């Protein structure tokens, strides 16, 4: 009888863990499903959006700070997804009142913003004049850096081609070398 309840307990545990991956409170809400490239092609002024990506440049001004961002799709937490940033998302600029330190909001950091589209701003990318859709941001959310975990892809003795059943003397040609090292990048846990 207890074997019947084990799968149910497993499903309940997975459902509870899945519920932990929630969107931060400041980013919650309903927003238009509009991309930065579609804003470049037509007018979507006044549309409320939730966009995110990787910071290219942070420019503090006298009254506001503008963030130039390489757009990426957002996951279920509204965090920019890892992977190819050139999936047709384009670039955008998000401006928020106040000073944001460019040494904290550095190139490559992940950010999600919410706000209202306010036309485009033309800036040079190389020699090309690029029309950045401008977002008047009401929320600027800088994500914590993702943690990199370094470890062996499998424990020694478990299908390790360089470690045999008799230790490193088995059929492994390299003493003390347990195979290739793999770097695994996992998303940081969501903020509480």
C-alpha positions as CSV (number, residue, x, y, z in Angstrom):
1,X,0.0,0.0,0.0
2,X,2.8,2.4,0.8
3,X,4.2,1.9,-2.8
4,X,1.0,3.6,-4.1
5,X,1.7,6.7,-2.0
6,X,5.3,7.1,-3.1
7,X,4.6,8.3,-6.6
8,X,2.0,10.7,-5.2
9,X,4.5,12.1,-2.7
10,X,7.1,12.5,-5.5
11,X,4.6,14.4,-7.6
12,X,3.6,16.6,-4.7
13,X,7.3,17.3,-3.9
14,X,8.0,18.3,-7.5
15,X,4.9,20.6,-7.5
16,X,6.1,22.3,-4.4
17,X,9.6,22.8,-5.8
18,X,8.2,24.2,-9.0
19,X,6.1,26.7,-7.0
20,X,9.4,28.1,-5.5
21,X,10.3,29.6,-8.9
22,X,8.2,32.7,-8.7
23,X,8.5,36.0,-10.3
24,X,9.8,38.9,-8.1
25,X,7.0,41.1,-6.9
26,X,8.2,44.3,-8.7
27,X,8.1,42.5,-12.0
28,X,4.6,41.0,-11.7
29,X,1.7,42.1,-13.8
30,X,0.2,41.9,-17.2
31,X,2.2,43.5,-20.1
32,X,1.8,43.6,-23.9
33,X,3.5,40.9,-25.9
34,X,5.5,43.3,-28.0
35,X,9.2,42.9,-29.0
36,X,11.7,45.7,-29.5
37,X,12.1,44.8,-33.2
38,X,8.3,45.2,-33.7
39,X,8.5,48.6,-32.0
40,X,11.2,49.7,-34.5
41,X,9.0,48.8,-37.4
42,X,5.8,50.6,-36.2
43,X,4.5,52.8,-33.4
44,X,3.6,51.2,-30.1
45,X,3.9,54.4,-28.1
46,X,2.3,54.2,-24.6
47,X,2.3,50.4,-24.5
48,X,3.3,48.9,-21.2
49,X,6.1,46.2,-21.5
50,X,8.3,44.0,-19.5
51,X,11.6,43.5,-21.3
52,X,14.9,42.2,-20.3
53,X,18.3,41.3,-21.5
54,X,22.0,41.9,-21.0
55,X,23.4,45.4,-20.3
56,X,25.5,46.8,-23.1
57,X,26.2,50.2,-21.6
58,X,25.0,52.3,-18.6
59,X,24.9,56.1,-19.1
60,X,24.0,58.3,-16.1
61,X,22.7,61.7,-17.0
62,X,21.8,64.8,-15.0
63,X,18.3,63.6,-14.1
64,X,18.1,60.0,-15.2
65,X,20.2,56.9,-16.1
66,X,19.8,55.1,-19.4
67,X,20.6,51.4,-19.9
68,X,21.3,50.2,-23.4
69,X,20.3,46.5,-23.4
70,X,20.7,43.6,-25.8
71,X,17.2,42.1,-25.5
72,X,16.6,38.4,-24.7
73,X,13.4,36.4,-24.1
74,X,12.3,36.2,-20.5
75,X,11.7,32.9,-18.6
76,X,8.9,32.2,-16.2
77,X,10.6,34.4,-13.5
78,X,10.9,37.3,-16.0
79,X,14.7,36.7,-16.0
80,X,16.5,36.9,-19.3
81,X,17.1,33.4,-20.7
82,X,20.6,32.0,-21.1
83,X,21.6,31.3,-24.7
84,X,21.7,33.0,-28.0
85,X,21.0,36.7,-27.5
86,X,20.6,37.2,-31.2
87,X,17.2,35.5,-31.6
88,X,15.6,38.5,-33.3
89,X,15.0,40.4,-30.1
90,X,17.2,43.4,-31.0
91,X,18.2,46.1,-28.6
92,X,16.4,48.7,-26.5
93,X,17.2,51.6,-24.1
94,X,15.5,51.9,-20.7
95,X,15.7,55.1,-18.8
96,X,14.8,55.6,-15.1
97,X,15.1,58.7,-13.0
98,X,18.0,59.0,-10.6
99,X,21.6,57.8,-10.6
100,X,22.6,54.2,-11.2
101,X,26.3,53.4,-10.8
102,X,27.9,52.1,-14.0
103,X,30.3,50.1,-11.9
104,X,27.4,48.1,-10.4
105,X,25.2,48.0,-13.6
106,X,28.1,46.8,-15.7
107,X,28.3,45.3,-19.2
108,X,27.0,41.8,-19.3
109,X,24.8,41.9,-16.2
110,X,21.2,40.7,-16.6
111,X,18.4,43.2,-16.1
112,X,14.6,43.2,-16.5
113,X,12.6,46.4,-16.7
114,X,9.0,47.3,-16.8
115,X,7.7,50.6,-18.2
116,X,6.0,52.4,-21.1
117,X,7.3,52.6,-24.7
118,X,8.2,56.2,-25.7
119,X,9.3,56.2,-29.3
120,X,12.8,55.4,-30.4
121,X,16.3,57.0,-29.9
122,X,18.8,56.8,-32.7
123,X,22.3,55.9,-31.6
124,X,25.4,54.6,-33.5
125,X,26.3,50.9,-33.3
126,X,29.6,51.0,-35.1
127,X,28.9,53.1,-38.2
128,X,25.2,52.1,-38.3
129,X,22.5,54.4,-36.9
130,X,20.4,52.0,-34.8
131,X,16.8,53.0,-33.7
132,X,16.6,51.9,-30.0
133,X,13.1,51.6,-28.7
134,X,12.9,53.8,-25.6
135,X,11.3,52.5,-22.4
136,X,10.4,55.0,-19.7
137,X,11.1,52.5,-16.9
138,X,9.2,52.4,-13.6
139,X,11.0,49.2,-12.4
140,X,14.7,48.4,-13.0
141,X,15.6,45.0,-11.7
142,X,19.2,43.9,-11.7
143,X,19.5,40.1,-11.4
144,X,22.2,38.5,-9.2
145,X,25.1,37.0,-11.1
146,X,24.6,33.4,-12.0
147,X,26.8,30.9,-10.0
148,X,29.2,28.7,-11.9
149,X,29.7,25.2,-10.5
150,X,32.8,23.3,-11.4
151,X,32.9,19.5,-11.0
152,X,33.5,16.2,-12.7
153,X,30.7,15.1,-15.0
154,X,30.6,11.8,-13.2
155,X,32.1,10.3,-10.0
156,X,35.3,8.2,-10.4
157,X,34.5,4.6,-11.2
158,X,31.1,5.4,-12.7
159,X,31.6,5.2,-16.5
160,X,34.8,7.1,-16.3
161,X,37.0,6.1,-19.3
162,X,40.2,7.1,-17.4
163,X,39.4,5.2,-14.1
164,X,39.0,1.5,-14.1
165,X,37.6,-0.9,-11.6
166,X,41.1,-1.2,-10.0
167,X,41.7,2.5,-9.5
168,X,43.8,4.7,-11.9
169,X,45.9,1.6,-12.7
170,X,42.9,-0.1,-14.4
171,X,42.4,1.0,-18.0
172,X,43.0,4.7,-17.4
173,X,46.1,6.1,-19.2
174,X,46.5,9.2,-17.0
175,X,47.4,8.9,-13.3
176,X,45.5,11.4,-11.1
177,X,43.5,12.8,-13.9
178,X,39.8,11.9,-13.5
179,X,38.7,13.0,-16.9
180,X,37.6,16.3,-18.4
181,X,36.3,19.0,-16.1
182,X,32.9,20.4,-16.9
183,X,31.6,23.8,-15.9
184,X,27.9,23.8,-15.3
185,X,26.0,27.2,-15.0
186,X,22.8,27.0,-13.1
187,X,20.4,29.8,-12.5
188,X,20.6,31.4,-9.1
189,X,17.7,30.7,-6.8
190,X,15.0,33.4,-7.1
191,X,15.1,36.2,-4.5
192,X,12.8,35.7,-1.6
